[in-house]
């Protein structure tokens, strides 16, 4: 099992008066991380899956007493995919305020419900974390620097989802499955989108413009939709951690306040699956885009190396 650096951070935040919230893209390892952390506490834990029928019937604001009784003597409770639970913020607030001596661990692959409905109720009652795909720092520990450098070209194309890293032979099938099903699950379920085809068009158009300034007006014309709809769809994709927008850097602050933003995907493999391009990097025309996405997001956030440092390492190989 790949050791996630998040676990150490969680261990430093053990606080039975606050919930530990773990956000992240679907299939990125939130459940495994939550369970591994719970097991490290050497305590029995109760596990609830948010989209399960039994969990949904039990986790209701009117069932608080019955819910507490269901915990038994467990000192750790995991609520997985909590965004699927109605009024989850109020429920968790009451549980924490009851001072049960239980460490609550809450995961979510969407900020739509968790962020919006728990932000106020859980003010002062939570520690919040984001779990990314596997980082370079984690891979260095898992397989060593020589192996990491040897496989770097593969990681640029297939990304670093946990299942992809540990099952490289099936990487294409795994990513295609995620991109065609899990990617839309939260958006479709939480906001009831009626036009998934439009969502797919927007995703593909954005995937082809990664790292470039994107004009919402031009994008709307390209996919034959109005500007407001396109902007709302991009916002939803940000809320389920598929992508994020960055403003342009400029010496003139006024120029930075622009309608044009750069779009980046959290995961290279997902981006490539959306456009159906898993060609070797030697034949990929937008290799600069993949390098920018990979090094900027992973090297800087995970281990603090500059893009230039990582590029030098890659070229030295």
MOGI-V391060 format. One record per residue. OMEGA is omega in whole degrees, -180 to 180 (NA if undefined). Layout:
omega->OMEGA
omega->OMEGA
This chain:
omega->179
omega->-179
omega->179
omega->-179
omega->179
omega->-177
omega->178
omega->179
omega->178
omega->-180
omega->178
omega->-179
omega->178
omega->-174
omega->-175
omega->176
omega->179
omega->177
omega->174
omega->-178
omega->180
omega->178
omega->176
omega->178
omega->178
omega->177
omega->-177
omega->176
omega->-179
omega->-179
omega->180
omega->180
omega->180
omega->-180
omega->179
omega->178
omega->180
omega->180
omega->179
omega->178
omega->179
omega->178
omega->173
omega->-180
omega->175
omega->-178
omega->178
omega->178
omega->-171
omega->-179
omega->178
omega->-178
omega->-179
omega->-180
omega->-179
omega->-180
omega->-178
omega->-178
omega->176
omega->-175
omega->-180
omega->-178
omega->-174
omega->-178
omega->179
omega->179
omega->179
omega->179
omega->-179
omega->179
omega->-178
omega->180
omega->-179
omega->179
omega->178
omega->179
omega->178
omega->172
omega->-175
omega->-178
omega->-174
omega->-179
omega->180
omega->-177
omega->177
omega->178
omega->-176
omega->180
omega->-180
omega->179
omega->-179
omega->178
omega->-179
omega->180
omega->-179
omega->-180
omega->179
omega->178
omega->-177
omega->-176
omega->-179
omega->174
omega->179
omega->177
omega->-174
omega->179
omega->178
omega->177
omega->177
omega->177
omega->-176
omega->-178
omega->-176
omega->-177
omega->-175
omega->-174
omega->180
omega->-176
omega->179
omega->-179
omega->-176
omega->177
omega->-179
omega->-177
omega->-175
omega->165
omega->-171
omega->-179
omega->177
omega->179
omega->178
omega->169
omega->-178
omega->-180
omega->177
omega->-180
omega->180
omega->179
omega->178
omega->179
omega->-175
omega->-175
omega->178
omega->-177
omega->-180
omega->180
omega->179
omega->-180
omega->179
omega->-177
omega->-173
omega->180
omega->177
omega->-180
omega->178
omega->-177
omega->-174
omega->179
omega->-172
omega->167
omega->179
omega->-178
omega->178
omega->-180
omega->-176
omega->-178
omega->-172
omega->-177
omega->-179
omega->-174
omega->-177
omega->-179
omega->180
omega->-178
omega->179
omega->178
omega->179
omega->-177
omega->-177
omega->-178
omega->-175
omega->-176
omega->-176
omega->-170
omega->-177
omega->180
omega->-178
omega->-176
omega->-172
omega->-177
omega->174
omega->179
omega->-178
omega->-175
omega->179
omega->179
omega->178
omega->178
omega->180
omega->178
omega->-180
omega->179
omega->-178
omega->180
omega->179
omega->180
omega->179
omega->-179
omega->-178
omega->177
omega->178
omega->176
omega->-177
omega->175
omega->180
omega->179
omega->179
omega->179
omega->179
omega->178
omega->-178
omega->-177
omega->178
omega->178
omega->179
omega->-174
omega->-178
omega->179
omega->-180
omega->-180
omega->178
omega->180
omega->178
omega->177
omega->180
omega->179
omega->174
omega->-178
omega->177
omega->171
omega->175
omega->-176
omega->175
omega->180
omega->175
omega->176
omega->179
omega->177
omega->-179
omega->176
omega->179
omega->-176
omega->180
omega->-180
omega->-180
omega->177
omega->-173
omega->177
omega->180
omega->178
omega->173
omega->-178
omega->176
omega->174
omega->177
omega->-173
omega->179
omega->-177
omega->179
omega->179
omega->-179
omega->178
omega->-179
omega->-180
omega->177
omega->-178
omega->177
omega->-178
omega->177
omega->-174
omega->-180
omega->-178
omega->-177
omega->-178
omega->-177
omega->180
omega->178
omega->178
omega->-180
omega->178
omega->180
omega->179
omega->-174
omega->-174
omega->-179
omega->-174
omega->-173
omega->-175
omega->-177
omega->-176
omega->-173
omega->-175
omega->170
omega->177
omega->179
omega->178
omega->-179
omega->179
omega->-179
omega->180
omega->179
omega->178
omega->-178
omega->-178
omega->-180
omega->179
omega->NA
